[in-house]
Amino acid sequence: MSDNIQTKRRRTDPQTVLCDMCAEDRKPAKKTCMKCEISMCFQHLQAHLTTPVLLQTHPLTEPMDLCGNTKCPQHGKLLEYYCLDDMTCVCVSCAIEDQHRLHNMKTFSTAHKELLEKLKAEQLILQEKTDDENVSLEKWEKSEREKLGGFSVRLIEAVTKLRDISLTSVQSSVSARMVSLKTSKSSLEAAQKEKDTFSFLQMYSQVHQDVEEAKAVDLRKGLEPGSHRDKLVEEMRQNGEKMVNNLSAHTGHNCMKVFNLKSL
């Protein structure tokens, strides 16, 4: 690609791929030739569509802004395929001779379409998981608030303080785990908005990793019966007893008779 073409491309809107062959009044590109490394409007595309040798040997893709890395670093050949197993772009030699020859290979356009559909399905799954976990957290908080009710006014003040601290701790822990879900959501949205086929395939591996990490997140950890829940309850009981003892020292009442956090 000539320096003149590269200069012209840098001056255009990065969201719009323009024809590299238009001398003036550059029109939007219809296709990009991976071998010629140029994008062409409908008029300049005709030679590639009507010349048999060009049609057979020059792969065309949806318009993309080529960034100089369309050649295989190992074989020096044009990157034409996407390996779904290794999630990387490969050349024809990689596809038929080297480590990718037994892998699931797709053309760029086919891979883009299939992986985009996969990301949409993953997005729905993660959205449902987020909604379900939010409901579970709300139910847990409501249940804990009800369990800690019914004490005297002085004790309720102490219990309320303890409850808020404990809930804040749990909510902070859950919020930290929600980061993976938020990261995957952002990655999914960014990938689905990416119109550049080559850029989409280059970023897919990271998006896939973000999705897998989000799918492994367990937001219920610490909310359901088990060692994590028992540890939280025991800490609440111990802290509650300390609060009641401090309260009893000032009021002269034996508050421990009515305050027993072991029932949580």
C-alpha positions in Angstrom: 0.0 0.0 0.0 1.4 3.4 -1.0 2.2 6.1 1.5 -0.3 8.3 -0.4 -3.1 5.9 0.2 -2.2 5.5 3.9 -2.1 9.2 4.4 -5.6 9.6 2.8 -7.0 6.8 5.0 -5.7 8.4 8.2 -7.6 11.6 7.3 -11.0 9.9 7.1 -13.5 9.0 9.7 -12.1 5.8 11.4 -15.7 4.4 11.4 -16.0 4.7 7.6 -13.9 2.8 5.1 -13.4 4.7 1.9 -12.3 3.6 -1.5 -8.5 3.7 -1.9 -8.7 4.0 -5.7 -10.9 7.1 -5.9 -8.7 10.1 -6.8 -11.2 12.7 -5.6 -14.5 12.6 -3.7 -13.7 9.2 -2.3 -16.8 7.0 -2.1 -17.6 4.4 0.7 -15.9 1.0 0.0 -18.0 -2.0 -0.8 -15.3 -4.6 -0.4 -11.7 -4.9 0.7 -9.2 -7.1 -1.2 -6.9 -8.8 1.3 -4.3 -9.6 -1.4 -4.1 -6.1 -2.9 -4.6 -4.6 0.6 -7.0 -2.0 -0.8 -10.6 -1.1 -0.3 -12.8 -0.4 -3.3 -16.1 1.3 -4.1 -18.7 -0.3 -6.4 -17.1 1.2 -9.6 -13.5 0.2 -8.8 -14.6 -3.2 -7.6 -15.8 -4.3 -11.0 -12.4 -5.5 -12.2 -12.1 -7.9 -9.3 -15.6 -9.2 -9.9 -15.4 -9.7 -13.7 -11.8 -10.9 -14.1 -11.7 -14.7 -13.4 -8.1 -14.8 -12.2 -8.7 -11.9 -9.7 -12.0 -13.5 -8.6 -10.3 -16.8 -7.8 -7.1 -15.6 -6.3 -8.0 -12.3 -4.6 -10.1 -12.9 -1.4 -12.7 -10.1 -0.8 -14.1 -9.2 2.6 -16.4 -6.7 4.0 -14.8 -3.2 4.1 -12.1 -3.0 6.7 -9.3 -0.6 7.6 -6.1 -2.7 7.0 -3.4 -2.0 9.5 -0.4 -3.7 7.9 -0.6 -7.0 9.7 -2.5 -9.0 7.1 0.5 -11.3 6.3 1.4 -14.5 8.3 4.6 -13.8 10.3 5.7 -17.4 9.8 5.0 -18.0 6.1 4.7 -14.4 4.8 1.4 -15.3 3.1 -1.9 -13.6 3.2 -4.1 -14.3 6.3 -7.3 -15.7 4.8 -8.7 -18.1 7.4 -9.7 -18.1 11.1 -8.9 -21.1 13.3 -11.8 -21.5 15.7 -9.8 -24.0 17.9 -6.9 -21.6 18.5 -8.9 -18.4 17.9 -6.4 -16.8 15.6 -6.1 -15.7 11.9 -3.9 -18.0 9.7 -2.7 -18.3 6.1 -3.3 -21.1 3.7 0.0 -22.8 4.6 -0.9 -22.8 8.3 -4.3 -24.3 7.4 -3.1 -27.2 5.4 0.5 -27.9 6.5 1.2 -26.8 10.0 -0.4 -27.2 13.5 -3.8 -25.9 12.3 -4.3 -28.5 9.5 -6.7 -30.6 11.6 -8.4 -27.7 13.3 -11.8 -26.1 12.5 -11.1 -23.5 9.9 -13.4 -20.8 8.6 -13.2 -17.9 6.2 -13.1 -14.5 7.8 -16.7 -13.7 6.8 -18.1 -17.0 8.0 -16.1 -16.9 11.3 -17.3 -13.3 11.9 -21.0 -14.3 11.4 -20.8 -17.5 13.6 -18.8 -15.9 16.4 -21.0 -12.9 16.5 -24.1 -15.1 17.0 -22.2 -17.0 19.7 -21.5 -13.8 21.6 -25.1 -12.8 21.4 -26.1 -16.1 22.9 -23.5 -15.7 25.6 -24.7 -12.2 26.4 -28.2 -13.5 27.0 -26.9 -16.2 29.3 -24.8 -13.8 31.4 -27.7 -11.3 31.6 -30.0 -14.0 32.9 -27.3 -15.0 35.4 -26.9 -11.4 36.6 -30.6 -11.0 37.0 -31.0 -14.3 39.0 -28.1 -13.4 41.3 -29.4 -9.9 42.0 -32.8 -11.4 43.0 -31.0 -14.0 45.2 -29.0 -11.2 46.9 -32.2 -9.2 47.5 -33.9 -12.2 49.0 -31.0 -12.9 51.3 -30.8 -9.3 52.5 -34.6 -9.3 53.2 -34.3 -12.6 55.1 -31.4 -11.4 57.2 -33.2 -8.1 58.1 -36.3 -10.1 59.2 -34.2 -12.4 61.4 -32.6 -9.5 63.2 -35.9 -7.8 64.0 -37.9 -8.0 67.2 -35.3 -6.8 69.8 -35.6 -3.9 72.2 -35.0 -0.4 70.9 -31.5 -0.2 72.4 -30.5 -3.6 71.1 -32.0 -2.9 67.7 -29.7 0.1 67.4 -26.7 -2.2 68.1 -28.0 -5.0 65.8 -28.8 -2.5 63.0 -25.2 -1.2 63.1 -23.9 -4.8 63.0 -26.3 -5.8 60.3 -25.3 -2.9 58.0 -21.6 -3.6 58.5 -22.1 -7.3 57.7 -24.3 -6.6 54.7 -21.9 -4.0 53.4 -19.1 -6.6 53.7 -21.1 -9.2 51.8 -22.3 -6.7 49.2 -18.7 -5.5 48.7 -17.6 -9.1 48.1 -20.4 -9.7 45.7 -19.8 -6.4 43.9 -16.1 -7.4 43.5 -17.2 -10.6 41.8 -19.6 -8.7 39.6 -16.6 -7.0 38.0 -16.1 -10.1 35.8 -19.7 -9.9 34.6 -19.4 -6.2 33.9 -16.1 -6.7 32.1 -17.6 -9.5 29.9 -20.7 -7.4 29.2 -18.5 -4.5 28.0 -16.4 -6.9 25.9 -19.5 -8.4 24.4 -21.0 -5.0 23.5 -17.7 -3.8 22.1 -17.3 -6.9 19.9 -20.8 -6.7 18.6 -20.3 -3.0 17.7 -17.1 -3.7 15.9 -17.8 -3.6 12.1 -14.3 -4.3 11.0 -14.1 -8.0 10.4 -10.4 -8.3 10.9 -10.4 -6.2 14.1 -13.4 -8.3 15.4 -11.5 -11.6 14.9 -8.3 -10.1 16.5 -10.2 -9.2 19.7 -12.4 -12.3 19.9 -9.9 -14.3 21.9 -9.9 -11.8 24.8 -13.7 -11.5 24.6 -14.0 -15.3 24.8 -11.7 -15.3 27.9 -13.7 -12.6 29.6 -16.9 -14.5 29.0 -15.5 -17.8 30.3 -14.3 -16.0 33.5 -17.7 -14.4 34.0 -19.4 -17.8 33.5 -17.2 -19.2 36.3 -18.2 -16.5 38.8 -20.3 -17.8 41.8 -22.2 -14.8 43.2 -24.0 -17.0 45.7 -20.7 -17.8 47.6 -21.2 -16.7 51.2 -25.0 -16.3 50.8 -26.1 -19.9 50.9 -25.7 -22.4 53.9 -22.2 -23.7 54.1 -18.7 -22.9 55.4 -18.7 -19.4 54.1 -22.1 -18.6 55.5 -21.3 -20.2 58.8 -18.1 -18.2 59.1 -20.1 -15.0 58.4 -22.8 -15.8 61.0 -20.1 -16.7 63.6 -18.4 -13.4 63.1 -21.8 -11.6 63.4 -22.5 -13.5 66.6 -19.2 -12.7 68.2 -19.4 -9.0 67.2 -22.9 -8.9 68.5 -22.0 -10.3 71.8 -19.3 -7.6 72.1 -21.8 -4.9 71.3 -24.3 -6.3 73.9 -21.6 -6.6 76.6 -20.6 -3.0 76.0 -24.2 -2.0 76.1 -24.8 -3.9 79.3 -21.9 -2.2 81.0 -23.6 1.1 80.5 -27.2 0.2 81.1 -26.8 -2.4 83.9 -29.1 -4.9 82.2 -28.4 -8.4 81.3 -28.9 -8.0 77.6 -27.4 -11.4 76.8 -30.7 -13.1 77.8 -32.5 -11.6 74.8 -29.8 -11.4 72.3 -28.6 -14.6 70.7 -27.2 -14.4 67.3 -26.6 -18.2 67.2 -30.2 -18.5 65.9 -29.2 -17.0 62.5 
